[in-house]
Amino acid sequence: MVRRLGLQPYNDVYQAMRKFTESRNAKTADELWLLEHRPVFTQGMTDNRAHILSPGEIPVIKSDRGGHVTYHGPGQLTAYALLDLKRRKLGVRQLVSHLENAILRTLMDWQVVGHTRDAAPGVYVENAKIASLGLRIRRGCSYHGLNFNVDMDLSVWQRINACGMNVTMTQLRDVLSTPIKCRDVANRLLHHFCLLLNYEESQTDSVTPSENAANL
């Protein structure tokens, strides 16, 4: 099932992911949540406060995902993969590879060549990072997922040491030199995600933000 949640505050979705994962059973359908977040910095399990340089008015939330500090905001596509890895006989490294490949294939839909780095999960275009990954596995099930910079305010990234690596960030708008909508990128990402993980895209239900509001 795909949930298209629109623009959401981070903590509400974070708590909903945890609740979903804690309450699911062997028959619970996997879900992919597609959304954008209101501005927020989140710290992963391996991060320290020193990587947050000048947050200003933007809140900072500690998260249980892997990785370091990152930024979420409007114009960044977030995809949360709530999957039963044990049921699908899928390893964590395989899931990371599938998510990275879904991003790479999505970039190719706009004739953009990206690449990955062995020691630094995510996707890069030339020397800049365009997408980040962070996952948590609990009881054989994944939550959290990926963030894909589409058409956002990149200046906010200067307030943190992104991913703990002083990495330069980029976005699809700048690579293409033209505005682009998150929903268009989301549609292509969903297509490639389904192909890579053997989901039937034509049989994937989609829930709009208004229909799903009660679940958050």
Secondary structure, DSSP 8 states (H G I E B T S, - for coil): -EEEEEEE-HHHHHHHHHHHHHH--TT---EEEEEEE-SEEEE-TT--GGGB---TTS-EEE-SSSSS-EEE-TTEEEEEEE-BHHHHT--HHHHHHHHHHHHHHHHHTTT---EEETTEEEEEETTEEEEEEEEEEETTEEEEEEEEE-S--GGGGGGB-GGGTT--B--HHHHHTS---HHHHHHHHHHHHHHHTT--GGG--EE-HHHHGGG-
